[in-house]
Amino acid sequence: MSEEKKQNPTDNKSSMGPNNNKPKFNVFWIYGIIAVTLIGLQFMRVSPSPKEIQRGEFINDKYEMLKNDDIEKIIVVNKENAEIYIKKDRLENTRYKELFDNKFVSLSKEGPHFIFNIGDIQSFDNMIKELKIKYPTGNSLDYSFDTRQNYMRDIFSWLLPIFIIVAIWVIIFRRMAKTGGPGGGGNIFNVGKSKAQLFDKESNIKIDFKDVAGLEEAKIEVQEIVDFLKTPKKYTDLGGKIPKGVLLVGPPGTGKTLLAKAVAGEANVPFFSMSGSDFVEMFVGVGASRVRDLFKQAKEKAPCIIFIDEIDAIGRARGRNPNWGANDERENTLNQLLTEMDGFGNNVGVIIMGATNRADILDKALMRAGRFDRQIHLELPDINERKEIFEVHLKPLKIDEKLDLEFLSKQTPGFSGADIANVCNEAALIAARKEKKFIERQDFLDAIDRIVGGLERKSKIITKEEKRTIAYHESGHATVSWLLEHAHPLVKVTIIPRGRALGAAWYLPEERQITTREQLLDEMCAALAGRVAEELVFGKISTGAMNDLEKITKQAYAMIAYFGMSEKVGHVSFYDSSGQTDMAFTKPYSEKTAELIDNEVKELIEEAYKRSKAILKKNMDGLNKLADILLEREVIFAEDLEHIFGKRPWLTLQERQYNSVKKIENSTQEIVKEIAEKPKKVTKPRVKKTDKDKL
């Protein structure tokens, strides 16, 4: 089930129409023009500035203006800078030639001609007094004060912070609009607008029903809706009405969203797509407003499809919220959605598709007919569907020609479509890491082990005693599962640490729809065999069986309290499929019944433990051989168990199904062959007798 990147429908709008080459107006152009103008004014001043000199140059009389008594006057501006005015008749001297060398703008003879920073006013006054003593002719060294206002600088000091704040405001809201934040379009007043993505005829959606493998029944249901939108007259002529809603329900990774993408690719009608979490915001009333805006847009483009992914974000049953309130934002959004889907108004031609993996928590009013008329359940793929999914995901990969897809589908029971896609990708990465030119069978097996058990941790420090304990523990599981009829057949066992587990065993579970009591008991015996092997060999038990005990405890309680598999408790079930007991403070049975259930569970587990111990005592030689091989190789396969214990006399469910199918095929071929080989009788044509012949 391949994924394709969604293309924004607005991407193709720029190439439409006759004015597609005209540049669009942008407010940042105005900001750029203002900035360029201000910079230009700084470089193109009409009146040039006086020559700036250092205070030391004035004291040392670099231009000999003090020595020759060239200074006309000195003005101290704003108690910061001293402006020096040279006498007009002295400006002709070569000492001041550089003041008038500028070809573009000439310095005015009126002055000021020089300027320098005075520093502290007291030190400047002392400096002038000393210069008067040094140069007796310097009576012109008397200075005056002047205060001047720089209006441009004052205006800039006020406008610049405002300009920066406005720029930051615009940038933040534009960024929020691009990332799908509240207030789409960069406007805070658009916070109540719908954020659904629109896919129409102009959108380039490359996914269709051919890319969806292993969901044949679901595709038939959805394909009928697409056909209704394409040719509604075929159905309306018979009085039929278009379904209002379709709910896709299934475990994660089974292809709910992918199926919706295929509908968008197949249907030639507008398709609105959004997530359930897009309705939920911190602002009060935003969710309901977005629901109204979404359906308003949909009515304008009817007939169309609205797809809400993860609809449980807003469709959770009312009254189950932790705050015990009935007027929170999520419930207001749900109430508005219920009204829009099937309220007083009429939504002709608008089909709502929803997807969730938690249909048990959805509100009953949302699930009723008239809102979601159809519920399509997407289950985990079976062996044939997994083969089809592998064919889809292996198309872009360079695989070995000898690779058997049926073998891969058998090795991945319980895998979803997303898991299979991950297996193919991991296999490609493993093959590339080993510098192979093609992806081989072993690469896929390593990828499956990586996903199921985790990464190998060969560097983990384990003592010899611990390793021996792990080997016997895993050998106990393998031995009992091999010798019991209904236990899952073993694939391989390893004592190499993977993830958090110190050892692991891979089984090939039968794909069955119902499970009998005998099958559950055999699985419990196989799960307890690891602890039993530790007790028999070492005379003590360890913490390594915690996961096994947790599994069988839950299984035993389910057998007694849910499946009614106890004679003392009776044929009763305390399981609540509606989920109403989640908020209950009491159990649906008495204390006496609870005690009886606990006793029955304990007896059930004890019986399985004794049975597992009896099997291992009888086959201790095989257990020891298996553990020795496991310690030596660290990995054993089903062939090793077959060599030690012999071939299993029981056939698996897949083998029985395969044999029955083969038997039917063979019998059919024999019948066809028998009919073909049977000689045909030659019959003479019947001649109708006339009245003359009768006489």
C-alpha positions in Angstrom: 0.0 0.0 0.0 2.1 2.8 -1.2 2.0 6.4 -0.1 2.0 9.4 -2.3 2.7 13.0 -1.3 -0.4 15.2 -1.3 -0.1 18.2 -3.6 -1.7 21.4 -2.5 -4.6 22.3 -4.9 -3.4 25.9 -5.0 -0.1 24.8 -6.6 -1.7 24.5 -10.0 -3.7 27.8 -9.9 -0.8 29.9 -10.8 -0.6 28.3 -14.2 -4.2 29.1 -15.1 -5.6 32.1 -16.8 -4.1 34.7 -19.1 -2.5 36.8 -16.4 -0.4 34.1 -14.9 2.9 36.0 -15.6 1.9 39.2 -13.7 3.7 39.4 -10.3 1.4 39.6 -7.3 1.5 42.6 -5.0 3.3 42.1 -1.7 3.2 44.5 1.2 7.0 43.9 1.8 7.6 45.9 -1.4 6.5 49.1 0.4 8.9 48.4 3.3 11.7 47.8 0.8 11.1 51.1 -1.0 11.0 53.1 2.3 14.3 51.5 3.4 16.0 52.2 0.1 14.8 55.8 0.2 16.2 56.4 3.7 19.5 54.8 2.9 19.7 57.0 -0.2 19.1 60.1 1.7 21.9 59.3 4.0 24.4 59.0 1.1 23.0 62.0 -0.9 23.1 64.9 1.5 22.9 68.3 -0.1 25.2 70.0 2.5 28.5 68.3 3.2 29.7 67.7 6.7 32.7 69.5 8.2 36.0 67.6 8.4 36.1 65.6 11.5 39.4 65.7 13.4 40.6 64.2 16.7 41.0 66.3 19.8 44.7 65.5 19.9 45.1 66.9 16.3 43.6 70.2 17.5 45.8 70.4 20.6 48.9 69.6 18.5 47.8 72.2 15.9 48.2 69.8 13.0 46.8 72.4 10.5 48.7 75.3 12.2 45.4 77.1 12.7 46.3 78.1 16.3 49.8 79.2 15.4 48.7 81.5 12.6 45.6 82.7 14.3 43.3 81.3 11.6 40.3 80.5 13.9 37.4 82.9 13.7 35.2 81.3 16.3 34.4 78.0 18.2 30.9 76.8 18.9 30.2 73.9 21.3 27.0 72.1 20.0 24.9 70.3 22.6 27.9 70.1 24.9 29.3 67.3 22.7 31.1 68.6 19.6 33.1 71.7 19.0 32.7 73.3 15.5 35.7 75.4 14.3 35.2 78.3 11.9 38.2 79.4 9.8 38.6 83.0 8.7 37.5 83.4 5.1 40.7 85.1 4.0 42.8 82.2 5.4 40.9 79.5 3.5 42.9 80.2 0.3 46.0 78.8 2.0 47.2 75.4 0.8 46.8 74.0 4.4 43.0 74.0 3.9 43.1 72.8 0.3 41.8 69.3 1.1 38.5 70.8 2.5 37.5 71.7 -1.0 38.8 68.7 -3.0 35.3 67.1 -3.2 34.2 67.3 -6.9 30.5 66.5 -6.2 29.8 68.8 -3.2 32.0 71.7 -2.2 32.3 72.8 1.4 30.8 76.1 2.2 33.2 78.9 3.1 30.8 80.0 5.8 31.7 77.0 7.9 31.9 75.2 10.1 35.1 73.7 8.7 36.3 71.4 11.4 34.6 69.4 14.1 35.8 67.2 17.0 34.4 65.7 20.2 35.2 67.7 23.3 34.7 64.9 25.8 34.1 66.3 29.3 33.1 70.0 29.3 35.5 70.8 32.2 38.5 69.2 30.6 37.6 71.1 27.4 37.6 74.3 29.3 41.0 73.6 30.9 42.4 72.7 27.4 41.3 76.0 26.0 42.9 77.9 28.9 46.2 76.1 28.3 46.1 76.8 24.6 45.5 80.5 25.3 48.7 80.5 27.4 50.6 78.6 24.7 49.4 80.8 21.9 49.0 84.4 23.1 47.5 85.5 19.8 44.6 83.0 20.3 42.0 85.4 21.6 39.7 83.8 19.1 39.7 80.6 21.2 36.8 81.9 23.2 33.9 79.5 22.6 30.1 79.7 22.9 27.4 77.1 23.4 24.6 76.2 21.0 21.7 73.7 21.4 20.3 72.2 18.2 17.4 69.7 17.6 17.8 66.6 15.3 14.2 66.1 14.3 14.9 63.1 11.9 16.7 61.3 14.7 13.8 61.8 17.1 11.3 60.7 14.5 13.3 57.6 13.8 13.7 56.7 17.4 9.9 56.6 17.7 9.1 54.9 14.3 11.8 52.2 14.3 10.5 50.2 17.3 6.9 50.4 15.9 8.2 49.2 12.5 10.0 46.3 14.1 6.9 45.2 16.2 4.7 45.3 13.1 7.2 43.3 11.1 7.4 40.6 13.8 3.6 40.5 14.0 3.2 40.0 10.3 6.0 37.3 10.1 4.6 35.4 13.0 1.0 35.3 11.7 2.2 34.4 8.2 4.3 31.5 9.6 1.3 30.3 11.7 -0.9 30.4 8.6 1.7 28.3 6.6 2.0 25.7 9.4 -1.7 25.4 9.9 -1.9 27.3 13.1 -5.0 29.1 14.3 -6.0 32.1 12.3 -5.4 30.8 8.8 -4.3 33.3 6.2 -2.3 35.3 8.7 -5.4 36.9 10.2 -6.5 36.3 13.8 -10.1 36.9 12.8 -9.9 33.8 10.6 -9.4 31.5 13.6 -12.9 30.0 13.1 -12.4 29.1 9.5 -12.0 25.5 8.4 -8.5 24.2 7.7 -9.6 21.4 5.5 -7.4 20.6 2.4 -9.4 20.7 -0.8 -8.6 18.2 -3.6 -10.5 18.6 -6.8 -10.0 17.8 -10.5 -7.1 20.2 -10.7 -5.2 18.3 -7.9 -2.7 15.8 -8.9 -3.5 12.7 -6.8 -1.8 9.6 -8.1 -3.3 7.0 -5.7 -6.2 4.9 -6.9 -7.8 1.6 -5.9 -5.0 -0.3 -7.7 -2.5 0.9 -5.0 -4.7 -0.5 -2.2 -4.0 -4.2 -1.8 -5.6 -6.7 0.6 -8.9 -4.7 1.2 -11.2 -6.2 -1.5 -14.4 -6.1 0.6 -13.7 -2.6 1.8 -12.9 -1.4 -1.7 -16.2 -2.8 -3.0 -18.1 -0.8 -0.4 -16.2 2.4 -1.0 -16.2 1.9 -4.8 -20.0 1.9 -4.8 -20.0 5.4 -3.2 -17.6 6.6 -5.9 -19.8 5.1 -8.5 -22.9 6.8 -7.0 -21.1 10.2 -7.3 -20.1 9.5 -10.9 -23.4 8.1 -12.1 -26.1 9.0 -9.6 -29.0 8.5 -12.1 -28.5 4.7 -12.0 -29.4 4.6 -8.4 -31.9 7.5 -8.1 -34.1 6.0 -10.9 -34.8 3.2 -8.5 -35.6 5.5 -5.7 -32.3 5.0 -3.9 -30.6 7.7 -1.8 -26.9 8.5 -1.5 -25.4 7.3 1.8 -24.7 10.2 4.2 -21.7 8.8 5.9 -19.1 6.0 5.8 -17.0 5.1 8.9 -13.7 3.2 8.4 -12.9 1.2 11.5 -9.8 -1.0 12.0 -6.5 -1.4 13.8 -3.7 1.0 13.2 -1.8 0.5 9.9 -4.6 -1.4 8.1 -5.0 1.2 5.4 -7.9 3.5 6.4 -6.3 6.7 5.4 -4.8 5.1 2.3 -8.3 4.0 1.2 -9.6 7.6 1.7 -6.7 8.8 -0.5 -7.7 6.3 -3.2 -11.3 7.6 -3.0 -9.9 11.1 -3.6 -7.9 9.8 -6.6 -10.9 7.9 -8.1 -13.7 10.3 -7.5 -14.1 13.3 -9.8 -15.7 15.4 -7.1 -14.2 17.8 -4.6 -12.6 16.1 -1.6 -12.2 17.9 1.7 -9.6 16.2 4.0 -8.8 17.2 7.6 -8.0 15.6 11.0 -10.3 15.4 14.0 -7.8 17.3 16.0 -8.0 20.3 13.6 -11.4 21.2 15.2 -10.1 21.3 18.8 -8.6 24.6 19.9 -8.0 26.4 23.2 -10.5 29.2 22.1 -14.1 28.7 23.1 -16.4 28.1 20.1 -13.7 27.7 17.5 -14.4 24.0 16.9 -18.1 24.5 16.3 -17.3 27.5 14.0 -14.9 25.4 11.9 -17.5 22.6 11.6 -20.1 25.2 10.3 -17.5 26.7 7.9 -16.5 23.2 6.6 -20.0 22.2 5.8 -20.7 25.6 4.3 -17.8 25.1 1.8 -18.9 21.6 1.1 -22.5 22.6 0.3 -21.2 25.2 -2.2 -19.2 22.4 -4.0 -21.7 19.6 -3.7 -21.6 16.8 -4.6 -18.4 16.3 -2.6 -16.8 14.1 0.1 -15.6 15.2 3.5 -12.9 13.0 5.1 -12.3 13.4 8.8 -9.3 11.3 9.9 -9.0 10.2 13.6 -12.6 11.3 14.2 -12.5 10.0 17.8 -10.7 13.3 18.7 -14.1 15.0 18.5 -16.5 12.1 18.4 -15.8 10.7 21.9 -18.9 9.7 23.8 -20.3 12.6 25.8 -20.2 12.3 29.6 -16.9 10.4 29.7 -14.6 13.4 30.1 -12.5 13.5 33.2 -13.9 16.9 34.3 -17.4 15.5 34.5 -18.7 18.5 32.7 -21.2 18.5 29.9 -20.4 21.9 28.4 -16.8 21.7 27.3 -15.4 22.6 24.0 -15.1 19.1 22.6 -18.8 18.3 23.2 -19.9 21.6 21.7 -17.9 20.7 18.6 -19.5 17.2 18.5 -23.0 18.7 18.9 -22.4 21.0 16.0 -21.1 18.0 13.9 -24.2 15.9 14.7 -26.4 18.8 13.7 -24.6 19.4 10.4 -24.5 15.7 9.5 -28.2 15.0 10.1 -30.1 18.0 11.6 -32.9 20.2 10.6 -31.0 21.4 7.5 -30.4 19.3 4.5 -27.0 18.3 3.1 -27.8 17.0 -0.3 -24.7 15.5 -2.1 -22.3 15.8 0.9 -20.8 12.5 2.0 -18.9 12.3 5.2 -16.1 9.7 5.6 -14.5 9.1 9.0 -11.6 6.9 10.1 -10.8 5.6 13.6 -9.2 2.7 15.4 -11.3 3.3 18.5 -14.9 2.9 17.5 -15.8 1.7 20.9 -15.5 5.2 22.4 -17.5 7.0 19.8 -20.8 8.6 20.7 -23.9 6.5 19.9 -25.6 9.5 18.3 -22.7 9.8 15.8 -22.8 6.1 15.0 -26.5 5.8 14.2 -28.0 5.4 10.7 -28.6 8.7 9.0 -25.2 10.0 10.0 -22.9 7.1 9.4 -25.0 4.7 7.4 -22.2 2.3 6.7 -19.4 1.0 8.9 -16.6 -0.7 7.0 -14.3 -2.8 9.2 -10.8 -3.2 8.0 -9.1 -6.2 9.7 -5.5 -7.3 9.7 -4.7 -9.0 6.4 -4.7 -12.7 6.0 -2.0 -14.7 4.3 -3.3 -14.1 0.7 -3.8 -10.4 1.4 -0.3 -10.1 2.8 1.0 -11.5 -0.4 -0.8 -8.9 -2.4 0.6 -6.1 -0.1 4.1 -7.5 -0.5 3.7 -7.3 -4.3 2.8 -3.6 -4.1 5.7 -2.6 -1.8 8.3 -4.8 -3.6 7.7 -3.1 -7.0 10.3 -0.2 -6.4 12.8 -2.6 -4.8 15.6 -4.6 -6.4 14.9 -8.1 -5.1 16.3 -11.5 -5.9 14.3 -13.3 -8.6 14.2 -16.5 -6.4 12.3 -14.7 -3.6 9.1 -16.4 -2.7 6.3 -14.0 -1.7 4.2 -16.8 -0.3 7.0 -17.6 2.1 7.2 -14.0 3.2 3.5 -13.8 3.8 3.7 -16.9 6.0 6.5 -15.4 8.1 4.4 -12.2 8.9 1.2 -13.4 10.7 -0.6 -10.5 12.4 1.3 -7.8 10.4 -0.6 -4.9 9.1 0.0 -3.2 5.8 2.1 -0.5 7.5 4.2 -3.3 9.2 4.8 -5.0 5.8 5.9 -1.7 4.3 8.3 -1.3 7.2 9.6 -4.8 6.6 10.4 -4.1 3.0 12.2 -0.8 3.9 14.2 -2.5 6.6 15.2 -5.3 4.3 16.4 -2.8 1.7 18.5 -1.0 4.4 20.0 -4.2 5.7 20.9 -5.3 2.1 22.5 -1.9 1.5 24.4 -2.1 4.7 25.9 -5.4 3.6 26.7 -3.9 0.2 24.5 -6.3 -1.8 23.1 -5.6 -5.3 19.8 -7.4 -4.6 17.6 -7.9 -1.6 17.6 -11.6 -0.6 15.4 -13.8 1.5 17.7 -13.6 4.5 17.5 -9.8 4.5 13.7 -10.0 4.8 14.0 -12.5 7.7 16.5 -10.2 9.5 14.1 -7.3 9.0 11.2 -9.3 10.5 13.4 -10.2 13.5 14.4 -6.6 13.8 10.8 -5.4 13.9 9.4 -8.1 16.1 12.2 -8.6 18.6 14.2 -5.4 18.3 17.8 -4.7 17.6 20.4 -7.3 18.4 22.6 -6.4 21.4 25.5 -8.8 21.1 27.7 -6.5 23.2 25.4 -6.9 26.3 27.4 -8.5 29.1 25.8 -11.8 30.3 27.5 -14.2 32.6 27.8 -17.9 31.7 25.3 -18.9 34.3 22.7 -16.4 33.1 23.3 -17.5 29.5 22.7 -21.2 30.5 19.5 -20.2 32.4 18.3 -18.3 29.3 19.1 -21.3 27.0 17.1 -23.8 29.2 14.3 -21.3 29.5 13.9 -20.9 25.8 14.5 -24.6 25.2 11.6 -25.4 27.5 9.3 -23.2 25.5 10.4 -24.8 22.3 10.1 -28.4 23.6 6.6 -28.1 25.0 5.2 -26.1 22.0 6.6 -28.8 19.7 5.1 -31.6 21.6 1.6 -30.1 22.1 -1.0 -30.4 19.3 -2.6 -26.9 19.6 0.5 -24.9 20.4 1.9 -22.6 17.8 4.6 -24.2 15.6 8.1 -23.0 16.3 10.1 -21.0 13.7 13.3 -20.3 15.5 14.7 -19.7 19.0 17.6 -17.3 19.9 19.4 -16.4 23.1 21.0 -13.3 21.6 19.5 -10.3 23.5 17.1 -8.2 21.4 15.7 -5.0 22.7 14.9 -5.5 26.4 14.5 -9.3 26.0 17.4 -11.6 26.9 16.1 -14.4 24.6 13.2 -14.8 22.2 11.3 -17.5 20.4 9.5 -17.0 17.1 6.3 -18.9 16.4 4.0 -19.2 13.4 0.5 -18.7 14.9 -2.5 -20.2 13.1 -4.8 -17.6 11.6 -8.0 -18.8 13.2 -11.2 -16.8 13.9 -12.3 -18.7 17.0 -10.2 -20.5 19.7 -11.2 -23.5 21.7 -10.5 -24.2 25.4 -8.0 -26.9 24.5 -6.1 -24.5 22.3 -5.9 -21.9 25.0 -4.7 -24.5 27.6 -2.0 -25.7 25.2 -0.8 -22.2 24.7 -0.7 -21.7 28.5 1.4 -24.8 29.0 3.9 -23.7 26.3 4.1 -20.2 28.0 4.8 -21.8 31.4 7.4 -24.2 30.1 10.3 -21.7 30.4 9.8 -21.4 34.2 9.3 -25.2 34.5 12.6 -25.9 32.7 14.4 -23.6 35.1 12.9 -25.3 38.1 13.7 -28.8 36.9 17.3 -28.2 35.8 18.5 -25.6 38.3 16.1 -26.3 41.2 15.3 -22.5 41.4 13.3 -20.0 39.5 14.2 -16.5 38.2 12.5 -13.3 37.1 12.9 -14.1 33.4 9.3 -15.5 33.2 7.6 -12.2 34.1 6.2 -11.6 30.6 5.0 -15.2 30.4 3.2 -15.0 33.7 1.6 -11.7 32.7 0.4 -13.2 29.5 -1.1 -16.4 31.0 -2.7 -14.5 33.9 -4.6 -12.2 31.6 -5.5 -15.2 29.4 -6.8 -17.2 32.4 -8.9 -14.4 33.7 -10.4 -13.9 30.1 -11.2 -17.6 30.0 -13.1 -17.5 33.3 -14.7 -14.0 33.4 -15.2 -13.3 29.6 -15.4 -16.6 27.7 -17.4 -18.6 30.3 -15.0 -21.6 30.3 -15.4 -22.5 33.9 -17.9 -25.0 35.3 -18.1 -23.4 38.8 -18.5 -19.8 37.6 -20.8 -20.9 34.8 -21.6 -19.8 31.3 -21.5 -16.1 32.1 -19.5 -13.2 30.7 -18.6 -10.0 32.5 -17.1 -8.3 29.5 -18.8 -5.0 28.5 -18.3 -4.3 24.8 -20.0 -0.9 25.1 -17.3 0.4 27.5 -19.7 1.8 30.0 -17.9 0.0 32.9 -14.8 2.2 32.4 -16.3 4.9 34.6 -17.9 2.4 37.1 -16.7 2.3 40.7 -17.8 -1.3 41.3 -17.3 -4.6 39.5 -20.3 -6.2 37.8 -20.2 -9.2 40.2 -20.2 -9.8 44.0 -17.2 -10.4 46.2 -18.0 -14.0 46.4 -18.0 -14.4 42.7 -14.7 -12.4 42.6 -13.2 -14.9 45.0 -14.5 -17.8 43.0 -12.9 -16.3 39.8 -9.6 -15.9 41.5 -9.6 -19.5 42.7 -10.6 -20.8 39.3 -7.8 -18.8 37.7 -5.3 -20.2 40.2 -6.4 -23.8 39.6 -6.3 -23.3 35.8 -2.7 -22.0 35.9 -1.6 -24.7 38.4 -3.1 -27.4 36.2 -1.2 -26.0 33.1 2.0 -25.8 35.2 1.8 -29.5 36.3 1.0 -30.6 32.7 4.0 -28.7 31.4 6.2 -30.2 34.1 5.1 -33.7 33.2 5.9 -33.2 29.5 9.4 -31.9 30.2 10.2 -34.6 32.8 9.3 -37.2 30.1 11.6 -35.5 27.5 14.5 -34.3 29.6 17.1 -35.8 27.2 15.7 -33.8 24.3 15.6 -30.7 26.5 19.3 -31.1 27.4 20.3 -31.7 23.8 18.3 -28.7 22.6 19.9 -26.4 25.3 23.4 -27.6 24.4 22.8 -26.8 20.7 21.4 -23.4 21.6 24.4 -22.6 23.8 26.7 -23.6 21.0 25.0 -21.8 18.1 22.9 -19.2 19.9 20.1 -19.8 17.3 18.1 -22.9 16.5 15.4 -23.6 14.0 12.5 -25.9 13.6 14.7 -28.4 11.7 16.8 -28.9 14.9 13.6 -29.8 16.9 12.5 -32.1 14.2 15.9 -33.8 14.3 15.7 -34.3 18.1 11.9 -35.0 18.8 10.9 -36.2 15.4 8.3 -34.7 13.0 5.1 -33.3 14.5 2.2 -35.7 13.9 -0.2 -32.8 13.7 -0.8 -30.6 10.8 -1.2 -26.9 11.1 -4.4 -25.1 10.1 -2.7 -23.7 7.0 -1.5 -27.2 6.1 -5.0 -28.7 6.6 -6.6 -26.0 4.5 -3.9 -26.5 1.8 -4.5 -30.3 1.8 -8.3 -29.9 1.6 -8.0 -27.5 -1.3 -5.5 -29.8 -3.1 -7.9 -32.7 -2.4 -10.8 -30.9 -4.0 -8.6 -29.9 -7.0 -7.4 -33.5 -7.5 -10.9 -34.9 -7.3 -12.1 -32.3 -9.8 -9.3 -33.2 -12.2 -10.1 -36.9 -11.9 -13.8 -36.3 -12.7 -12.9 -34.2 -15.7 -10.4 -36.8 -16.8 -12.9 -39.6 -16.4 -15.5 -37.7 -18.4 -13.0 -37.0 -21.1 -11.8 -40.6 -21.4 -15.3 -42.1 -21.3 -16.4 -43.3 -24.8 -19.4 -41.6 -26.3 -22.4 -43.7 -27.4 -23.4 -43.4 -31.0 -27.1 -42.8 -31.1 -29.2 -43.2 -34.3 -31.4 -40.3 -35.2 -35.0 -40.8 -34.4 -37.3 -40.9 -37.5 -40.9 -39.9 -37.1 -43.2 -42.7 -38.2 -46.0 -41.9 -40.6 -49.5 -43.3 -40.6 -48.6 -45.6 -43.5 -45.7 -47.1 -41.5 -48.0 -47.7 -38.6 -50.4 -49.7 -40.7 
